[in-house]
């Protein structure tokens, strides 16, 4: 816009603002569309469990043709647990399609997972019929969404004062200090700020010094030197008079140590419950998953560290993963590294630590489902450059300048009943593990994109080439191919090796009474003159290894029949939509 010199600066400002507003209102035709949702929701804040459930109902009400809620049980404290079943009404019934199971928040303090599951529900529903790729996914597959494995732990994190690392467990009362009492010495919010921060005491024999330029910072002195402060741990008092502070907080069991595969008792695996599936929450989820053998992919969201994790979780289990399964997991995980900056693709036992009784280890090793755990948020994401392990000084700078000090409680002098005059303050429960709210939507979208890529690798079957040859009068050879268009086989290597679930079944059924299957066998290649013959029941073939990913099954039937006779071919798989076709001998 050309402004004549006689227009004063104030008028120019108004004119420019009006021009900018007009450009915003009249966006160009090729601008990226903003896809509207029928549910009013934003992803710049976190929701407690009650609000999560209210959103599930809102989506089910707004999109009845896409979303159905199934109550699968209740938490230990009675909170309802739901699965949102998301699939279009086109094609095969939802229970007969390959399914992707997605959940989060198995640890109460790892709250991003539930938000990402909620984002998944939001983006799937608003995009159906608008975004071709999402529409195709919902016409082809089913999605089972459980926002929180640990409703009580999540609600406790919001309702009570916690550190960034608590409350990890569920709320089942537990005697952590073995004194015969339960949950009697929890954290105490001494300064009433809603978080459990740190306690420091002036001490001429201490091991820490307070920074003269930034009194928020305490630095440990070198060996042989003497400081003037002692760190007393997290806020709390000795509630049970045993001389220790905060040693028996509320709860509970680490529910990511509560699953059957490689479960170990508490004296081996810290956090484990007395028995596998001991808790109401894990039993409800396990019952649902076992009742849905169509689940071909699993994604469970944790925090933090920026990791895409998969099993095995113990070194002695590594041999249970056949090479073909490792290839599928690697192919998916390495794409995840590209979609999720600052994330690393890792094997749990080798690159992190040993876990016994983990959820994705049960779904992968126990059920033969290709499974991942994403650890949400890497602090390097603050910097938007190659800083994967920022220093304390770097983190403090960005907490000050990007979060405006909101995650740091200034130190306050408190009179402690055991320690006397102390300082209380420091980083609060929002400071480290939780994705900052202004970054949440991007983090949710990138993880959603990764799970959609994972889902899009689930099997899709079709019939390929078919050849019908007359061998002599009344005898025919029918050779045909079943193709798998996707990377995942219909039966994982673990499922085939350990006979988990049903094998795939290929049947040839003559239409009418004239034709008869007299022999059949599999072929490795079309040109093979010989076939690997089926000894018993040649018209009904069990395929324990299923249809390979990005490959095919070639089978030949020898038919006694006349020209014009018809045959119905059907391929059934637990983790793919069944296909069938009718052939005519000619």
Rosetta blueprint (number, residue, H / E / L):
1 X L
2 X L
3 X L
4 X L
5 X L
6 X L
7 X L
8 X L
9 X H
10 X H
11 X H
12 X H
13 X H
14 X H
15 X H
16 X H
17 X H
18 X H
19 X H
20 X H
21 X H
22 X H
23 X H
24 X H
25 X H
26 X L
27 X L
28 X L
29 X L
30 X L
31 X L
32 X L
33 X L
34 X L
35 X L
36 X L
37 X L
38 X L
39 X L
40 X L
41 X L
42 X L
43 X L
44 X L
45 X L
46 X L
47 X L
48 X L
49 X H
50 X H
51 X H
52 X H
53 X H
54 X H
55 X H
56 X H
57 X H
58 X H
59 X H
60 X H
61 X H
62 X H
63 X L
64 X L
65 X L
66 X L
67 X E
68 X E
69 X E
70 X E
71 X E
72 X E
73 X E
74 X E
75 X L
76 X L
77 X L
78 X L
79 X L
80 X E
81 X E
82 X E
83 X E
84 X E
85 X E
86 X E
87 X L
88 X L
89 X L
90 X L
91 X L
92 X L
93 X L
94 X H
95 X H
96 X H
97 X L
98 X L
99 X E
100 X E
101 X E
102 X E
103 X E
104 X E
105 X L
106 X L
107 X L
108 X L
109 X L
110 X L
111 X L
112 X H
113 X H
114 X H
115 X H
116 X H
117 X H
118 X H
119 X H
120 X H
121 X H
122 X H
123 X H
124 X H
125 X H
126 X H
127 X H
128 X L
129 X L
130 X L
131 X L
132 X H
133 X H
134 X H
135 X H
136 X H
137 X H
138 X H
139 X H
140 X H
141 X L
142 X E
143 X E
144 X E
145 X E
146 X E
147 X L
148 X L
149 X L
150 X L
151 X H
152 X H
153 X H
154 X H
155 X H
156 X H
157 X H
158 X H
159 X H
160 X L
161 X L
162 X E
163 X L
164 X L
165 X L
166 X L
167 X L
168 X L
169 X L
170 X L
171 X L
172 X L
173 X L
174 X L
175 X L
176 X L
177 X L
178 X L
179 X L
180 X L
181 X L
182 X L
183 X L
184 X L
185 X E
186 X L
187 X L
188 X L
189 X L
190 X L
191 X L
192 X L
193 X L
194 X L
195 X E
196 X L
197 X L
198 X E
199 X E
200 X E
201 X E
202 X E
203 X L
204 X L
205 X L
206 X L
207 X L
208 X E
209 X E
210 X E
211 X L
212 X L
213 X L
214 X L
215 X L
216 X L
217 X L
218 X E
219 X E
220 X E
221 X L
222 X L
223 X L
224 X L
225 X L
226 X L
227 X L
228 X L
229 X E
230 X E
231 X E
232 X E
233 X E
234 X E
235 X L
236 X L
237 X L
238 X L
239 X L
240 X L
241 X L
242 X L
243 X L
244 X L
245 X L
246 X L
247 X L
248 X E
249 X L
250 X L
251 X L
252 X L
253 X L
254 X L
255 X H
256 X H
257 X H
258 X L
259 X L
260 X L
261 X L
262 X L
263 X L
264 X L
265 X L
266 X L
267 X L
268 X L
269 X L
270 X L
271 X L
272 X L
273 X L
274 X L
275 X L
276 X L
277 X L
278 X L
279 X L
280 X H
281 X H
282 X H
283 X H
284 X H
285 X H
286 X H
287 X H
288 X H
289 X H
290 X H
291 X L
292 X L
293 X L
294 X L
295 X E
296 X E
297 X E
298 X E
299 X E
300 X E
301 X E
302 X E
303 X E
304 X L
305 X L
306 X L
307 X E
308 X E
309 X E
310 X E
311 X L
312 X L
313 X L
314 X L
315 X H
316 X H
317 X H
318 X H
319 X H
320 X H
321 X L
322 X L
323 X H
324 X H
325 X H
326 X H
327 X H
328 X H
329 X H
330 X H
331 X H
332 X H
333 X H
334 X H
335 X H
336 X H
337 X H
338 X H
339 X H
340 X L
341 X L
342 X L
343 X L
344 X E
345 X E
346 X E
347 X E
348 X H
349 X H
350 X H
351 X H
352 X H
353 X L
354 X L
355 X L
356 X L
357 X L
358 X L
359 X H
360 X H
361 X H
362 X H
363 X H
364 X H
365 X H
366 X H
367 X L
368 X L
369 X L
370 X E
371 X E
372 X E
373 X E
374 X E
375 X E
376 X E
377 X L
378 X L
379 X H
380 X H
381 X H
382 X H
383 X L
384 X L
385 X L
386 X L
387 X L
388 X L
389 X L
390 X L
391 X L
392 X H
393 X H
394 X H
395 X H
396 X H
397 X H
398 X H
399 X H
400 X H
401 X H
402 X H
403 X L
404 X L
405 X L
406 X L
407 X L
408 X E
409 X E
410 X E
411 X E
412 X E
413 X E
414 X E
415 X E
416 X E
417 X L
418 X L
419 X L
420 X E
421 X E
422 X E
423 X E
424 X E
425 X E
426 X E
427 X E
428 X L
429 X L
430 X L
431 X L
432 X L
433 X L
434 X L
435 X L
436 X L
437 X H
438 X H
439 X H
440 X H
441 X H
442 X H
443 X H
444 X H
445 X H
446 X H
447 X H
448 X H
449 X H
450 X H
451 X H
452 X H
453 X H
454 X H
455 X H
456 X L
457 X L
458 X L
459 X L
460 X L
461 X E
462 X E
463 X E
464 X E
465 X E
466 X E
467 X E
468 X E
469 X E
470 X E
471 X E
472 X E
473 X L
474 X L
475 X E
476 X E
477 X E
478 X E
479 X E
480 X E
481 X E
482 X E
483 X E
484 X E
485 X L
486 X L
487 X L
488 X L
489 X L
490 X L
491 X L
492 X L
493 X H
494 X H
495 X H
496 X H
497 X H
498 X H
499 X L
500 X L
501 X L
502 X L
503 X L
504 X E
505 X E
506 X E
507 X E
508 X E
509 X E
510 X E
511 X E
512 X L
513 X L
514 X L
515 X L
516 X E
517 X E
518 X E
519 X E
520 X E
521 X E
522 X E
523 X E
524 X L
525 X L
526 X L
527 X L
528 X L
529 X L
530 X L
531 X L
532 X E
533 X E
534 X L
535 X L
536 X L
537 X L
538 X L
539 X L
540 X E
541 X E
542 X E
543 X E
544 X L
545 X L
546 X L
547 X L
548 X L
549 X L
550 X L
551 X L
552 X E
553 X E
554 X E
555 X E
556 X E
557 X E
558 X E
559 X E
560 X E
561 X L
562 X L
563 X L
564 X L
565 X L
566 X E
567 X E
568 X E
569 X E
570 X E
571 X E
572 X E
573 X E
574 X L
575 X L
576 X E
577 X E
578 X E
579 X E
580 X E
581 X E
582 X E
583 X E
584 X E
585 X L
586 X L
